[in-house]
């Protein structure tokens, strides 16, 4: 199976578009959405006006103009960071729109009458309409299969080149508009109106402009706004204080409005304020690149805090269908005779279990492949009453089925049960497997061992979850013996056997009452109540429509272990926001040492001792701080888009790393950056 690479590379066209949007967003209405950047925007306007009206302390026009110019650049750089993040999403949306097309659909008058239909545009279809889709046709919209079975190419949506099977009456009855049927036919009931399809929602999601702010992001924005207000009040008091100090001492000069604006902008958390929106949008984009669609940003952030994960066994931990893994001959019997009889009894059995028995007989036990048409006999179909199936030949009958059912039929035919076969069957059941007896006439030949096949790599992935501090819990309707065996093989931390939809729901509520954040992965209609209750509900794209509606994320790859990647993206989003917030606040230390001596040293010469960077002149010091404050946003845009790297370690180690790297780094980098800018300004003669 090949996987198409889903990476969006920002080309020249996207960068130009982002630059254009950066200027278009220099409007008061747009800037007011971000209180921190609105202060910078207001400061840019004030200093621009001061270029034309000289006031006390602002008599050097070149200096005022330089500060004004770089404040405008600060606003533009913040707008550019947001626009470039949104551009990535819009580029992805453009590729998704290619999958959304106006399709000529065959609308049925009745789902039972496949030969009576009208050719209509997919745009006219509404929820509840029935359509027929034949081989080669594109599916006109989201729907639920009500009849038929077909192979479907979903590569336009999922990136997977291998087709998938969609059929009615199971947990794989949901289809997505824009996908193509490769074989056979389906009758589909539309489940979405035009503009409300899964693809439409995905396009709206990846276009970052439509992204809703999450509770954590709103809380951080309020905190940053509060800090900015505090700095605003502090700076507002400095002008009257400066006037008083100069009058009383008779020395020095009054601090200019430009200097105070520069001080306010540099001390406010402008770095994180300018990147906050871009971080959130980029986090959602990374999720889409992982082939996961989230219905809300809140779900993505919640994934970063999840500590309990519920995994539905069937279709999630296991492949969903029991497979034959071994034949066990009864005492006195031959394994080859058993394999031959098992293959004959299953030739006409189209169930996954029957096909796996035939495959096992051919591949592992050397039985020569046979065709049902070449055998003179009648297929015995499975029924709930007899609980057996098989084949009736001229001289004998070969049956396979439940242990007690086959034993009863053998006894009725004049034979007797096999104690050794019963012992083998009991052992298989204790190990979590399913035994099927094979009988020829009135003699039991042996046992076929069926078991749920655990998906490859699930144990390693669950071990990664454990290292992240996430407890994995398997939920299944199986008996405790089977559940325990599968749980041990998969490596889950705990399991819930004989689980009903109510059991799953109650368990999630219990965990949440205890303060846990719960995630669940599921795909069936019976998972819907629990998915709706979970904090993070990841639904397989192969799952039912009811499950998709209940969940808040859909995994297009239908990979249950994808939650690990989702958790990593959620943690990465939170860490990136926290790291850049730490870096932004730590930046203020160096700016104090640059601006405070420059602003007040003429009145209080002792403050010159704080000029530890030995900046050339007061004007150069202030301008250097303003320029660095703008440029640091540009240098941090790649980190905001890519995200801070995440490794599955404990929260305390992550916190320690962030404080050491971004906290201390946030203090040191500005000292180097501001001094470098000062040297450049001196070299250029701008002092």
ROLUMGU-591233 format. One record per residue (C-alpha): residue number from 1; chain; z, x negated, y. Coordinates in steps of 0.5 Angstrom, whole numbers, plus 500, padded with zeros to 3 digits. Layout:
REM ROLUMGU-591233
(node NUM,A,(Z,X,Y));
...
END
This chain:
REM ROLUMGU-591233
(node 1,A,(500,500,500));
(node 2,A,(498,497,507));
(node 3,A,(501,499,513));
(node 4,A,(498,499,520));
(node 5,A,(501,495,525));
(node 6,A,(504,499,531));
(node 7,A,(505,495,536));
(node 8,A,(503,496,544));
(node 9,A,(501,490,547));
(node 10,A,(501,491,555));
(node 11,A,(494,489,557));
(node 12,A,(491,488,564));
(node 13,A,(489,495,565));
(node 14,A,(497,497,564));
(node 15,A,(500,492,568));
(node 16,A,(495,494,574));
(node 17,A,(497,501,573));
(node 18,A,(504,499,573));
(node 19,A,(504,495,580));
(node 20,A,(500,502,583));
(node 21,A,(506,506,580));
(node 22,A,(511,501,583));
(node 23,A,(508,503,590));
(node 24,A,(507,510,589));
(node 25,A,(515,510,587));
(node 26,A,(517,508,594));
(node 27,A,(518,515,597));
(node 28,A,(525,517,599));
(node 29,A,(525,523,594));
(node 30,A,(524,518,588));
(node 31,A,(529,513,590));
(node 32,A,(534,518,591));
(node 33,A,(534,519,583));
(node 34,A,(538,512,583));
(node 35,A,(544,511,588));
(node 36,A,(544,503,587));
(node 37,A,(537,502,588));
(node 38,A,(537,507,594));
(node 39,A,(542,503,598));
(node 40,A,(537,497,597));
(node 41,A,(531,502,599));
(node 42,A,(535,504,605));
(node 43,A,(537,497,607));
(node 44,A,(530,495,607));
(node 45,A,(528,500,612));
(node 46,A,(534,498,616));
(node 47,A,(532,491,616));
(node 48,A,(525,493,617));
(node 49,A,(527,497,624));
(node 50,A,(531,491,626));
(node 51,A,(525,486,626));
(node 52,A,(522,490,632));
(node 53,A,(529,492,635));
(node 54,A,(533,486,636));
(node 55,A,(541,487,636));
(node 56,A,(547,482,637));
(node 57,A,(547,478,631));
(node 58,A,(540,479,629));
(node 59,A,(536,475,634));
(node 60,A,(532,471,629));
(node 61,A,(526,475,627));
(node 62,A,(523,471,622));
(node 63,A,(530,471,618));
(node 64,A,(531,479,619));
(node 65,A,(523,480,617));
(node 66,A,(524,475,611));
(node 67,A,(531,479,608));
(node 68,A,(527,486,609));
(node 69,A,(521,483,605));
(node 70,A,(525,481,599));
(node 71,A,(529,488,600));
(node 72,A,(522,491,599));
(node 73,A,(520,486,593));
(node 74,A,(527,488,590));
(node 75,A,(525,496,590));
(node 76,A,(518,494,588));
(node 77,A,(521,490,582));
(node 78,A,(525,495,579));
(node 79,A,(520,500,580));
(node 80,A,(515,496,576));
(node 81,A,(520,495,570));
(node 82,A,(521,502,569));
(node 83,A,(513,503,570));
(node 84,A,(512,498,565));
(node 85,A,(516,501,560));
(node 86,A,(513,508,561));
(node 87,A,(506,504,561));
(node 88,A,(508,502,554));
(node 89,A,(510,509,552));
(node 90,A,(503,512,555));
(node 91,A,(499,507,551));
(node 92,A,(502,509,545));
(node 93,A,(501,517,547));
(node 94,A,(494,515,548));
(node 95,A,(493,513,541));
(node 96,A,(497,519,538));
(node 97,A,(492,524,542));
(node 98,A,(486,521,538));
(node 99,A,(490,525,532));
(node 100,A,(490,531,536));
(node 101,A,(483,535,537));
(node 102,A,(480,541,537));
(node 103,A,(479,543,530));
(node 104,A,(475,549,527));
(node 105,A,(479,552,523));
(node 106,A,(478,558,517));
(node 107,A,(483,563,519));
(node 108,A,(485,568,513));
(node 109,A,(486,575,514));
(node 110,A,(491,575,508));
(node 111,A,(493,569,505));
(node 112,A,(492,572,498));
(node 113,A,(484,572,500));
(node 114,A,(481,565,500));
(node 115,A,(474,568,501));
(node 116,A,(475,572,507));
(node 117,A,(476,568,513));
(node 118,A,(474,567,520));
(node 119,A,(472,560,524));
(node 120,A,(476,560,530));
(node 121,A,(478,554,534));
(node 122,A,(485,551,533));
(node 123,A,(487,553,540));
(node 124,A,(487,560,538));
(node 125,A,(492,559,532));
(node 126,A,(499,562,533));
(node 127,A,(505,561,529));
(node 128,A,(505,566,523));
(node 129,A,(497,565,522));
(node 130,A,(494,563,516));
(node 131,A,(489,558,515));
(node 132,A,(485,555,509));
(node 133,A,(484,548,509));
(node 134,A,(479,545,504));
(node 135,A,(477,538,502));
(node 136,A,(475,534,508));
(node 137,A,(478,538,513));
(node 138,A,(483,537,518));
(node 139,A,(489,541,518));
(node 140,A,(489,545,525));
(node 141,A,(496,545,526));
(node 142,A,(503,544,524));
(node 143,A,(505,549,518));
(node 144,A,(508,550,511));
(node 145,A,(504,550,505));
(node 146,A,(504,557,502));
(node 147,A,(499,556,496));
(node 148,A,(495,550,493));
(node 149,A,(496,543,492));
(node 150,A,(492,537,495));
(node 151,A,(492,530,497));
(node 152,A,(493,529,505));
(node 153,A,(491,523,509));
(node 154,A,(497,522,514));
(node 155,A,(495,515,516));
(node 156,A,(493,518,523));
(node 157,A,(501,520,524));
(node 158,A,(505,515,520));
(node 159,A,(500,509,519));
(node 160,A,(501,509,512));
(node 161,A,(494,508,508));
(node 162,A,(496,511,502));
(node 163,A,(495,519,501));
(node 164,A,(501,524,500));
(node 165,A,(501,530,496));
(node 166,A,(503,537,499));
(node 167,A,(504,543,495));
(node 168,A,(507,550,496));
(node 169,A,(514,552,493));
(node 170,A,(518,545,494));
(node 171,A,(521,540,499));
(node 172,A,(514,537,500));
(node 173,A,(511,543,503));
(node 174,A,(510,541,511));
(node 175,A,(504,539,514));
(node 176,A,(502,536,521));
(node 177,A,(496,538,525));
(node 178,A,(491,532,526));
(node 179,A,(492,530,518));
(node 180,A,(486,530,513));
(node 181,A,(486,533,506));
(node 182,A,(482,529,502));
(node 183,A,(482,533,495));
(node 184,A,(483,540,493));
(node 185,A,(485,546,498));
(node 186,A,(491,549,501));
(node 187,A,(493,555,504));
(node 188,A,(497,554,510));
(node 189,A,(502,558,515));
(node 190,A,(502,556,522));
(node 191,A,(509,554,524));
(node 192,A,(508,552,531));
(node 193,A,(504,555,537));
(node 194,A,(499,550,541));
(node 195,A,(503,545,545));
(node 196,A,(509,546,541));
(node 197,A,(507,542,535));
(node 198,A,(510,536,532));
(node 199,A,(505,531,535));
(node 200,A,(505,534,542));
(node 201,A,(513,533,542));
(node 202,A,(512,526,539));
(node 203,A,(507,525,545));
(node 204,A,(512,528,550));
(node 205,A,(517,523,547));
(node 206,A,(513,517,548));
(node 207,A,(511,518,555));
(node 208,A,(518,515,558));
(node 209,A,(517,519,564));
(node 210,A,(519,526,561));
(node 211,A,(525,522,557));
(node 212,A,(532,525,559));
(node 213,A,(538,521,561));
(node 214,A,(543,520,555));
(node 215,A,(551,521,557));
(node 216,A,(552,514,556));
(node 217,A,(547,512,561));
(node 218,A,(549,518,566));
(node 219,A,(556,515,565));
(node 220,A,(554,508,567));
(node 221,A,(550,511,573));
(node 222,A,(556,514,576));
(node 223,A,(560,508,575));
(node 224,A,(555,503,578));
(node 225,A,(554,509,584));
(node 226,A,(562,508,585));
(node 227,A,(562,501,585));
(node 228,A,(556,501,590));
(node 229,A,(560,506,595));
(node 230,A,(566,501,594));
(node 231,A,(562,495,597));
(node 232,A,(559,500,602));
(node 233,A,(565,502,605));
(node 234,A,(568,494,605));
(node 235,A,(561,492,608));
(node 236,A,(562,497,613));
(node 237,A,(569,495,616));
(node 238,A,(566,488,616));
(node 239,A,(562,489,623));
(node 240,A,(568,492,627));
(node 241,A,(572,486,624));
(node 242,A,(567,481,626));
(node 243,A,(567,484,633));
(node 244,A,(575,483,633));
(node 245,A,(575,476,630));
(node 246,A,(570,473,635));
(node 247,A,(573,477,641));
(node 248,A,(580,474,639));
(node 249,A,(578,467,638));
(node 250,A,(573,466,643));
(node 251,A,(569,462,638));
(node 252,A,(563,464,633));
(node 253,A,(558,469,633));
(node 254,A,(558,477,631));
(node 255,A,(556,478,624));
(node 256,A,(549,481,624));
(node 257,A,(547,488,621));
(node 258,A,(542,484,617));
(node 259,A,(547,479,614));
(node 260,A,(551,485,612));
(node 261,A,(546,489,609));
(node 262,A,(544,483,605));
(node 263,A,(551,482,603));
(node 264,A,(552,489,601));
(node 265,A,(545,489,596));
(node 266,A,(547,482,593));
(node 267,A,(554,485,591));
(node 268,A,(552,491,589));
(node 269,A,(550,492,581));
(node 270,A,(542,492,583));
(node 271,A,(540,488,577));
(node 272,A,(543,493,572));
(node 273,A,(541,499,577));
(node 274,A,(534,496,577));
(node 275,A,(533,496,570));
(node 276,A,(537,501,567));
(node 277,A,(532,506,566));
(node 278,A,(527,501,563));
(node 279,A,(532,499,558));
(node 280,A,(533,507,556));
(node 281,A,(525,508,556));
(node 282,A,(524,501,552));
(node 283,A,(529,503,547));
(node 284,A,(526,510,545));
(node 285,A,(519,506,545));
(node 286,A,(522,501,540));
(node 287,A,(524,507,535));
(node 288,A,(517,510,536));
(node 289,A,(514,503,534));
(node 290,A,(518,504,528));
(node 291,A,(515,511,526));
(node 292,A,(521,515,528));
(node 293,A,(521,521,533));
(node 294,A,(527,523,536));
(node 295,A,(528,529,539));
(node 296,A,(533,526,544));
(node 297,A,(535,520,547));
(node 298,A,(542,522,545));
(node 299,A,(541,521,538));
(node 300,A,(538,514,539));
(node 301,A,(545,512,542));
(node 302,A,(549,516,537));
(node 303,A,(546,512,532));
(node 304,A,(549,506,535));
(node 305,A,(556,508,534));
(node 306,A,(555,511,527));
(node 307,A,(560,509,522));
(node 308,A,(559,515,516));
(node 309,A,(552,516,513));
(node 310,A,(551,522,508));
(node 311,A,(545,520,503));
(node 312,A,(542,526,499));
(node 313,A,(540,523,492));
(node 314,A,(534,527,490));
(node 315,A,(528,524,494));
(node 316,A,(532,520,499));
(node 317,A,(536,515,494));
(node 318,A,(532,517,488));
(node 319,A,(524,518,488));
(node 320,A,(526,526,486));
(node 321,A,(523,526,479));
(node 322,A,(526,524,473));
(node 323,A,(522,519,469));
(node 324,A,(522,517,462));
(node 325,A,(525,510,461));
(node 326,A,(526,509,453));
(node 327,A,(525,513,446));
(node 328,A,(531,512,441));
(node 329,A,(530,514,434));
(node 330,A,(535,518,430));
(node 331,A,(538,514,424));
(node 332,A,(533,513,419));
(node 333,A,(527,515,423));
(node 334,A,(521,510,426));
(node 335,A,(521,509,434));
(node 336,A,(513,509,433));
(node 337,A,(513,516,430));
(node 338,A,(518,518,435));
(node 339,A,(513,515,441));
(node 340,A,(507,518,438));
(node 341,A,(510,525,437));
(node 342,A,(513,525,444));
(node 343,A,(506,523,447));
(node 344,A,(503,529,443));
(node 345,A,(508,534,445));
(node 346,A,(507,532,453));
(node 347,A,(499,531,453));
(node 348,A,(499,538,456));
(node 349,A,(505,538,460));
(node 350,A,(503,537,468));
(node 351,A,(510,536,470));
(node 352,A,(512,529,473));
(node 353,A,(517,528,467));
(node 354,A,(512,530,462));
(node 355,A,(507,525,465));
(node 356,A,(512,520,465));
(node 357,A,(513,521,457));
(node 358,A,(506,520,456));
(node 359,A,(505,514,460));
(node 360,A,(511,511,457));
(node 361,A,(508,512,450));
(node 362,A,(502,508,452));
(node 363,A,(505,503,456));
(node 364,A,(511,501,452));
(node 365,A,(510,503,445));
(node 366,A,(503,502,444));
(node 367,A,(501,509,443));
(node 368,A,(493,510,443));
(node 369,A,(491,515,449));
(node 370,A,(489,521,446));
(node 371,A,(485,527,450));
(node 372,A,(488,534,449));
(node 373,A,(481,537,448));
(node 374,A,(480,533,442));
(node 375,A,(486,536,439));
(node 376,A,(486,542,435));
(node 377,A,(493,545,437));
(node 378,A,(496,550,442));
(node 379,A,(500,548,448));
(node 380,A,(507,551,448));
(node 381,A,(509,552,455));
(node 382,A,(516,551,457));
(node 383,A,(520,557,459));
(node 384,A,(527,558,461));
(node 385,A,(529,562,455));
(node 386,A,(527,557,450));
(node 387,A,(528,551,454));
(node 388,A,(523,547,450));
(node 389,A,(516,546,450));
(node 390,A,(511,542,446));
(node 391,A,(505,543,442));
(node 392,A,(503,547,435));
(node 393,A,(498,544,430));
(node 394,A,(495,546,424));
(node 395,A,(501,544,420));
(node 396,A,(507,543,424));
(node 397,A,(510,544,431));
(node 398,A,(512,538,435));
(node 399,A,(518,540,440));
(node 400,A,(521,537,446));
(node 401,A,(527,540,450));
(node 402,A,(535,541,451));
(node 403,A,(539,538,446));
(node 404,A,(542,544,444));
(node 405,A,(536,548,444));
(node 406,A,(532,544,440));
(node 407,A,(538,543,435));
(node 408,A,(538,551,434));
(node 409,A,(530,551,433));
(node 410,A,(531,546,428));
(node 411,A,(537,550,424));
(node 412,A,(533,556,424));
(node 413,A,(527,553,421));
(node 414,A,(531,550,415));
(node 415,A,(533,543,418));
(node 416,A,(539,540,420));
(node 417,A,(541,537,427));
(node 418,A,(542,529,427));
(node 419,A,(549,527,428));
(node 420,A,(546,520,430));
(node 421,A,(541,523,435));
(node 422,A,(547,527,438));
(node 423,A,(551,521,439));
(node 424,A,(545,518,443));
(node 425,A,(544,524,447));
(node 426,A,(552,524,449));
(node 427,A,(551,517,451));
(node 428,A,(545,518,455));
(node 429,A,(549,524,459));
(node 430,A,(555,519,460));
(node 431,A,(551,514,463));
(node 432,A,(548,519,468));
(node 433,A,(541,520,464));
(node 434,A,(538,526,461));
(node 435,A,(537,527,454));
(node 436,A,(531,531,451));
(node 437,A,(530,531,443));
(node 438,A,(524,531,440));
(node 439,A,(523,535,433));
(node 440,A,(517,535,428));
(node 441,A,(518,541,424));
(node 442,A,(525,542,422));
(node 443,A,(527,535,423));
(node 444,A,(529,531,429));
(node 445,A,(526,525,430));
(node 446,A,(530,522,436));
(node 447,A,(531,522,444));
(node 448,A,(527,521,450));
(node 449,A,(532,518,455));
(node 450,A,(530,521,462));
(node 451,A,(533,518,469));
(node 452,A,(533,519,476));
(node 453,A,(529,512,479));
(node 454,A,(533,509,484));
(node 455,A,(528,507,490));
(node 456,A,(527,500,490));
(node 457,A,(531,496,495));
(node 458,A,(536,501,496));
(node 459,A,(542,497,494));
(node 460,A,(540,491,499));
(node 461,A,(539,496,505));
(node 462,A,(546,499,503));
(node 463,A,(549,493,503));
(node 464,A,(547,491,510));
(node 465,A,(549,498,512));
(node 466,A,(556,496,509));
(node 467,A,(556,489,513));
(node 468,A,(555,494,520));
(node 469,A,(561,497,518));
(node 470,A,(558,504,516));
(node 471,A,(560,508,510));
(node 472,A,(555,510,505));
(node 473,A,(556,517,502));
(node 474,A,(551,520,496));
(node 475,A,(551,528,496));
(node 476,A,(548,531,490));
(node 477,A,(548,537,486));
(node 478,A,(549,533,479));
(node 479,A,(555,533,475));
(node 480,A,(560,528,476));
(node 481,A,(558,523,470));
(node 482,A,(550,523,473));
(node 483,A,(553,522,480));
(node 484,A,(557,516,478));
(node 485,A,(552,513,475));
(node 486,A,(547,514,480));
(node 487,A,(552,512,485));
(node 488,A,(554,505,482));
(node 489,A,(546,503,481));
(node 490,A,(545,505,488));
(node 491,A,(551,501,491));
(node 492,A,(553,507,495));
(node 493,A,(561,507,497));
(node 494,A,(562,514,495));
(node 495,A,(559,520,492));
(node 496,A,(560,528,492));
(node 497,A,(558,531,486));
(node 498,A,(556,538,485));
(node 499,A,(555,539,492));
(node 500,A,(552,545,495));
(node 501,A,(550,546,502));
(node 502,A,(557,549,504));
(node 503,A,(560,542,501));
(node 504,A,(556,538,505));
(node 505,A,(557,542,512));
(node 506,A,(564,542,510));
(node 507,A,(565,534,509));
(node 508,A,(561,533,515));
(node 509,A,(566,537,519));
(node 510,A,(572,534,516));
(node 511,A,(569,527,518));
(node 512,A,(568,529,525));
(node 513,A,(575,532,526));
(node 514,A,(577,525,524));
(node 515,A,(573,522,530));
(node 516,A,(568,519,526));
(node 517,A,(560,519,528));
(node 518,A,(556,522,522));
(node 519,A,(549,521,520));
(node 520,A,(545,524,515));
(node 521,A,(538,523,511));
(node 522,A,(535,529,508));
(node 523,A,(529,533,506));
(node 524,A,(530,539,503));
(node 525,A,(531,546,506));
(node 526,A,(538,546,503));
(node 527,A,(540,540,507));
(node 528,A,(538,544,514));
(node 529,A,(546,546,515));
(node 530,A,(549,539,514));
(node 531,A,(543,536,518));
(node 532,A,(544,541,524));
(node 533,A,(552,539,524));
(node 534,A,(551,531,523));
(node 535,A,(551,527,530));
(node 536,A,(545,523,527));
(node 537,A,(540,527,523));
(node 538,A,(534,524,520));
(node 539,A,(529,528,516));
(node 540,A,(523,525,512));
(node 541,A,(516,527,514));
(node 542,A,(515,529,507));
(node 543,A,(521,534,508));
(node 544,A,(521,542,509));
(node 545,A,(520,545,516));
(node 546,A,(527,548,516));
(node 547,A,(529,541,515));
(node 548,A,(525,538,521));
(node 549,A,(527,544,525));
(node 550,A,(535,542,524));
(node 551,A,(534,535,524));
(node 552,A,(534,531,531));
(node 553,A,(530,525,528));
(node 554,A,(524,525,524));
(node 555,A,(522,519,520));
(node 556,A,(514,519,519));
(node 557,A,(514,514,513));
(node 558,A,(519,518,509));
(node 559,A,(523,512,508));
(node 560,A,(531,514,507));
(node 561,A,(533,507,508));
(node 562,A,(529,507,515));
(node 563,A,(536,509,518));
(node 564,A,(538,502,518));
(node 565,A,(533,500,523));
(node 566,A,(535,506,527));
(node 567,A,(542,504,527));
(node 568,A,(540,497,529));
(node 569,A,(535,500,535));
(node 570,A,(541,504,537));
(node 571,A,(546,498,537));
(node 572,A,(541,494,540));
(node 573,A,(540,499,546));
(node 574,A,(547,500,547));
(node 575,A,(548,492,547));
(node 576,A,(542,491,552));
(node 577,A,(545,496,557));
(node 578,A,(552,493,556));
(node 579,A,(549,485,556));
(node 580,A,(545,486,562));
(node 581,A,(551,490,566));
(node 582,A,(556,484,564));
(node 583,A,(550,479,567));
(node 584,A,(549,484,573));
(node 585,A,(557,484,575));
(node 586,A,(558,477,573));
(node 587,A,(552,475,578));
(node 588,A,(557,477,584));
(node 589,A,(561,471,584));
(node 590,A,(556,466,586));
(node 591,A,(553,471,591));
(node 592,A,(560,471,594));
(node 593,A,(560,463,595));
(node 594,A,(553,464,598));
(node 595,A,(554,469,603));
(node 596,A,(561,469,605));
(node 597,A,(561,462,608));
(node 598,A,(554,463,611));
(node 599,A,(557,470,615));
(node 600,A,(564,468,617));
(node 601,A,(564,460,617));
(node 602,A,(562,460,625));
(node 603,A,(569,464,626));
(node 604,A,(573,461,621));
(node 605,A,(570,454,619));
(node 606,A,(575,453,613));
(node 607,A,(571,458,609));
(node 608,A,(566,452,609));
(node 609,A,(570,449,603));
(node 610,A,(567,455,599));
(node 611,A,(560,453,600));
(node 612,A,(560,449,594));
(node 613,A,(553,449,593));
(node 614,A,(552,446,599));
(node 615,A,(546,451,602));
(node 616,A,(543,448,608));
(node 617,A,(544,453,613));
(node 618,A,(547,460,614));
(node 619,A,(540,463,614));
(node 620,A,(538,459,608));
(node 621,A,(544,461,604));
(node 622,A,(543,469,605));
(node 623,A,(536,469,604));
(node 624,A,(536,465,598));
(node 625,A,(541,470,595));
(node 626,A,(537,476,597));
(node 627,A,(531,472,594));
(node 628,A,(535,471,587));
(node 629,A,(537,478,587));
(node 630,A,(530,480,587));
(node 631,A,(527,475,582));
(node 632,A,(532,476,577));
(node 633,A,(530,483,576));
(node 634,A,(523,480,574));
(node 635,A,(526,475,569));
(node 636,A,(530,480,566));
(node 637,A,(524,485,565));
(node 638,A,(522,482,558));
(node 639,A,(529,482,555));
(node 640,A,(530,490,558));
(node 641,A,(523,491,554));
(node 642,A,(525,487,548));
(node 643,A,(532,489,547));
(node 644,A,(538,484,546));
(node 645,A,(537,481,538));
(node 646,A,(542,485,534));
(node 647,A,(545,482,527));
(node 648,A,(550,486,523));
(node 649,A,(557,483,525));
(node 650,A,(563,486,527));
(node 651,A,(564,489,534));
(node 652,A,(569,484,536));
(node 653,A,(564,478,534));
(node 654,A,(559,482,538));
(node 655,A,(563,483,544));
(node 656,A,(565,476,544));
(node 657,A,(558,473,544));
(node 658,A,(556,478,550));
(node 659,A,(562,476,554));
(node 660,A,(561,468,553));
(node 661,A,(553,469,553));
(node 662,A,(552,474,559));
(node 663,A,(558,474,562));
(node 664,A,(559,466,563));
(node 665,A,(551,466,563));
(node 666,A,(551,471,569));
(node 667,A,(556,467,573));
(node 668,A,(552,460,572));
(node 669,A,(545,462,573));
(node 670,A,(546,465,580));
(node 671,A,(549,458,582));
(node 672,A,(543,454,579));
(node 673,A,(538,460,582));
(node 674,A,(540,460,589));
(node 675,A,(541,453,590));
(node 676,A,(534,452,587));
(node 677,A,(531,457,592));
(node 678,A,(535,454,598));
(node 679,A,(531,447,596));
(node 680,A,(525,451,596));
(node 681,A,(526,454,603));
(node 682,A,(528,447,606));
(node 683,A,(522,444,603));
(node 684,A,(518,449,606));
(node 685,A,(521,448,613));
(node 686,A,(524,456,612));
(node 687,A,(531,454,615));
END
